[in-house]
Amino acid sequence: MTFVKSPVGVLHEVYIIKQNKNFMKEYLLLFWNESGDGHYQADPEKMKAAMSAWQTWIGTLARSGNLISTKPIQWEGVTVGNTGITDAPAIKERQMVTGYLLCKAKTLSEVKAWATSCPILQNPAGFTEIREVSPFEI
């Protein structure tokens, strides 16, 4: 056991995990897509048709034992910042996060390979952002 400082300087007690061939890291995949005016830009019929591709893609990760959790995100949201609170989701250049997936993998390369077949890429503005989850609990 050892102690480490978090990014905000708080001391945390953690167990050191030896890197070995079976050790898996956790990764967060954020699915970004084009936003509309008060709704998702994607046509509801197209979203319904794409559901089969999503079920297949997520099912593959689940069967391999790499899926931890996944959910779509509602359009409605609240943004809290230093300048105040806005009753709207964060939208950057007409794009917003529409869902997430939390998985485990041995390498980032493995996650990148999964992301290249993600159904979000069927949308011209869609993309997946991959972030490694911090290896210790805060």
Legacy VTK file of the C-alpha trace (Angstrom):
# vtk DataFile Version 3.0
C-alpha trace
ASCII
DATASET POLYDATA
POINTS 138 float
0.000 0.000 0.000
1.180 3.518 -0.739
-0.087 7.082 -0.742
-0.585 9.322 -3.773
-1.845 12.852 -4.298
-4.869 13.441 -6.491
-4.839 16.277 -9.059
-6.345 18.560 -6.378
-3.644 17.663 -3.836
-5.669 15.356 -1.562
-3.667 12.448 -0.163
-5.188 9.040 -0.970
-4.261 5.571 0.229
-4.123 3.168 -2.721
-2.992 -0.336 -3.481
-0.273 -0.642 -6.080
-1.369 -2.994 -8.837
1.458 -4.720 -10.656
1.277 -4.348 -14.403
0.915 -7.817 -15.864
-0.529 -9.326 -18.984
-3.943 -9.801 -17.340
-4.275 -6.276 -15.910
-7.032 -4.277 -17.568
-7.535 -0.521 -17.494
-10.910 1.177 -17.669
-11.794 3.494 -20.552
-14.685 5.897 -21.052
-15.985 6.303 -24.589
-18.034 9.452 -25.178
-20.233 9.398 -28.256
-20.504 12.815 -29.906
-22.998 13.718 -32.603
-24.595 16.732 -34.239
-27.076 18.635 -32.067
-30.323 20.218 -33.187
-32.293 23.095 -31.755
-33.675 21.579 -28.548
-33.356 17.987 -29.793
-30.944 15.568 -31.362
-30.269 16.335 -35.006
-30.611 12.710 -36.123
-33.962 11.744 -37.573
-35.914 9.504 -35.126
-36.523 6.917 -37.880
-32.797 6.773 -38.662
-32.051 6.438 -34.937
-34.498 3.536 -34.697
-32.938 1.821 -37.723
-29.439 2.230 -36.252
-30.465 0.525 -32.990
-29.705 -2.933 -34.425
-26.122 -1.877 -35.232
-25.710 -0.493 -31.693
-27.082 -3.685 -30.130
-24.687 -5.815 -32.182
-21.675 -3.600 -31.415
-22.391 -3.395 -27.671
-23.273 -7.111 -27.562
-19.855 -7.988 -28.955
-18.151 -6.042 -26.145
-20.466 -7.600 -23.541
-19.808 -11.171 -24.744
-16.048 -10.557 -24.649
-16.307 -9.473 -20.995
-15.039 -5.954 -21.715
-18.280 -3.998 -21.203
-18.828 -2.356 -17.816
-21.733 0.010 -18.553
-23.344 1.955 -21.375
-26.319 4.300 -21.803
-27.609 6.923 -24.198
-27.950 10.416 -22.731
-31.112 12.540 -22.921
-30.843 15.820 -24.823
-31.976 17.919 -21.868
-29.219 18.962 -19.478
-27.838 21.683 -17.252
-24.425 23.322 -17.609
-22.849 24.687 -14.419
-19.815 26.928 -14.791
-18.016 29.869 -13.213
-20.270 32.292 -15.074
-23.515 30.686 -13.914
-26.004 27.935 -14.601
-27.544 27.337 -18.015
-30.572 25.102 -18.512
-29.125 23.450 -21.603
-26.574 20.748 -22.363
-23.013 21.618 -23.351
-22.885 21.998 -27.125
-19.565 22.659 -28.861
-19.664 23.695 -32.511
-23.149 22.171 -32.918
-21.992 18.850 -31.438
-22.793 17.253 -28.104
-22.297 14.049 -26.116
-25.185 11.683 -26.877
-24.077 8.635 -24.895
-21.258 6.847 -23.161
-19.707 3.424 -22.739
-17.422 2.321 -19.920
-15.227 -0.666 -20.757
-12.076 -2.444 -19.694
-9.170 -3.366 -21.936
-5.502 -4.272 -21.754
-4.413 -1.494 -24.115
-5.615 1.756 -25.621
-4.982 0.232 -29.061
-7.626 -2.388 -28.308
-10.171 0.334 -27.471
-9.260 2.329 -30.587
-9.940 -0.762 -32.689
-13.414 -1.148 -31.121
-14.131 2.546 -31.681
-13.406 2.294 -35.417
-16.484 0.077 -35.799
-18.731 2.155 -33.515
-22.158 2.878 -35.064
-21.822 6.599 -34.191
-19.488 6.801 -37.201
-22.456 6.122 -39.499
-23.410 9.764 -38.881
-21.257 12.282 -40.816
-20.687 14.443 -37.697
-20.397 11.505 -35.274
-17.206 10.577 -33.451
-16.031 8.773 -30.314
-13.789 10.357 -27.702
-11.767 7.834 -25.655
-10.557 8.709 -22.153
-8.674 6.456 -19.736
-10.309 6.339 -16.309
-8.090 7.341 -13.392
-6.543 4.212 -11.825
-7.423 5.133 -8.246
-10.607 5.947 -6.403
-11.101 9.537 -5.298
LINES 1 139
138 0 1 2 3 4 5 6 7 8 9 10 11 12 13 14 15 16 17 18 19 20 21 22 23 24 25 26 27 28 29 30 31 32 33 34 35 36 37 38 39 40 41 42 43 44 45 46 47 48 49 50 51 52 53 54 55 56 57 58 59 60 61 62 63 64 65 66 67 68 69 70 71 72 73 74 75 76 77 78 79 80 81 82 83 84 85 86 87 88 89 90 91 92 93 94 95 96 97 98 99 100 101 102 103 104 105 106 107 108 109 110 111 112 113 114 115 116 117 118 119 120 121 122 123 124 125 126 127 128 129 130 131 132 133 134 135 136 137
